[in-house]
Each structure stands twice: as C-alpha cells, then as structure tokens.
Amino acid sequence: MAKKIEQRIVDYEVARGEDDEAASGADPQQASGSSAEEQEPDIQHMHEHIERPDKLYGSTYKIKTPLSDHALYVTINDVILNPGTAHEIRRPFEIFINSKNMDHFQWIVALTRIISSVFRKGGDCTFLAEELRSVFDPRGGYFKPGGRFMPSLVAELGDVIETHLREIGMMEPEGLDEHQRRFIEQKRAEVAGGSQAANNDEAEASDFPEGAQLCPKCHTKAMVQMEGCLTCLNCGESKCG
C-alpha cells in the first residue's frame, strides 16, 4: 500500500525485516570466513602482459650431437608467480640457444623467439615438446649415448623442453610404476644370465645388450628377444602385449 509523504524529509533509516534479523544472528565464524574470502588476493596467472622481471631463474642444458663438432647450449628461464604464497608456481618465460656453430643461426634465432612467445602467452605449452619431437631429419637421425634415437636436432630440442617442464612441475614426472620396474629388472636379469662378461667400453656406451633393436615407443636400442617375443628393457614395451 502506497503512502504519500506530505512533510519534508529530514532523516531516514533502512528498515530491517525478519530475514535481516536472522542473518544478524548467524555464526560469526562463517561471517569471518566470508570476509577472508573477499580479502583473499587475486591469483596471478601467466599471460603475455606480464613484464619481464629483472631476475629470472633458469637451467642450461647441453646438446652434443654427431652432426656437429660444437655443442648447443639451451637455456630456459622461468618466472615465479605468486611468490611466497600457497599459489606459488614456476612457468617458463624465455628460451635461448647458443653455439659456436653458426650454420643454423638464422632458424635457431627464429625458433627461440617463437617458443618464447608461446611461453609468455600462458596456458598449456606442453604441446611444444611433442610437436618438436615429431620433426624428422630427411638425412636421418642419430643415437645419443645410451642408445636412444633422436630423429633430428629439433627433436632433441623438444626433448630438452619436455625435461625442463617435468622439472618445474608442468608435466608429470617420467617413470615407470613399481610393477613395471620389477618386470624390467627381471627381464634384464634374465638377459644378463648372471654373467658379468661385458667389457667396460660397451657398458659405458649402452646400458643394454649388444645387438638390441630399436624400441618404437621410447626410441632406445633396448628390445631383445625374450621367450619368443621382442621386449624393451627400457620401457617394457612388448610385441606380445
């Protein structure tokens, strides 16, 4: 029902209903919890507008291939977001590649700038590792110490990025579960047969038996014939399932 005010208004007050009175009698702990949530600082996420700090933390990785007499040194610098809080995270910010070999300087500079731009864009950048590891050199790849095959120099760069992303927690740590480890140790023991006749030079070159075939899954020369089936002694891959 509308009521006409004929006198001049000199003061006013908000009327409280029953709902307001019930709310005033609420648990004070809940009220303090809601106020704490309102006062919680904003969580900073990685995006392209973050300015480069004066100091960054990073790691440098060495790549030595049989394709060149000079090694490549890959440096990935990270920015730390929300430092000192429960939401502290470390994200890649930029990448540099340095080498005495100037044959590929042009495309290396272009690649590092593109990768750094993807890092600064934020979001999930783990796809970079898989994309780079899928690049094959038409002249053929090479084997790293330990027997792992690299299809190209770009693929090894992707392997370095994947290693770094695992170290800072953006990707799950690489490894086998307890059952797989026991299985592979058992197969290695069966292949070794308790014999220690392998010479030291071969042991340094590869941890797997001489003549092992290349595993299509982990790209390591570690597949041997076991019980009529090819089995990888590195990742457990088996032709028999």
Secondary structure, 3 states (H helix, E strand, C coil): CCCCCCCCCCCCCCCCCHHHHHHHCCCHHHHHHHHHHHHCCCCCCCCCCCCCCCCCEEEEEEECCCCCCCCEEEEEEEEEECCCCCCCEEEEEEEEEEECCCCCHHHHHHHHHHHHHHHHHCCCCCHHHHHHHCCCCCCCCEECCCCEEECCHHHHHHHHHHHHHHHCCCCCCCCCCHHHHHHHHHHHHHHHCCCCCCCHHHHHHCCCCCCCEECCCCCEEEEEEECCEEEECCCCCECCC
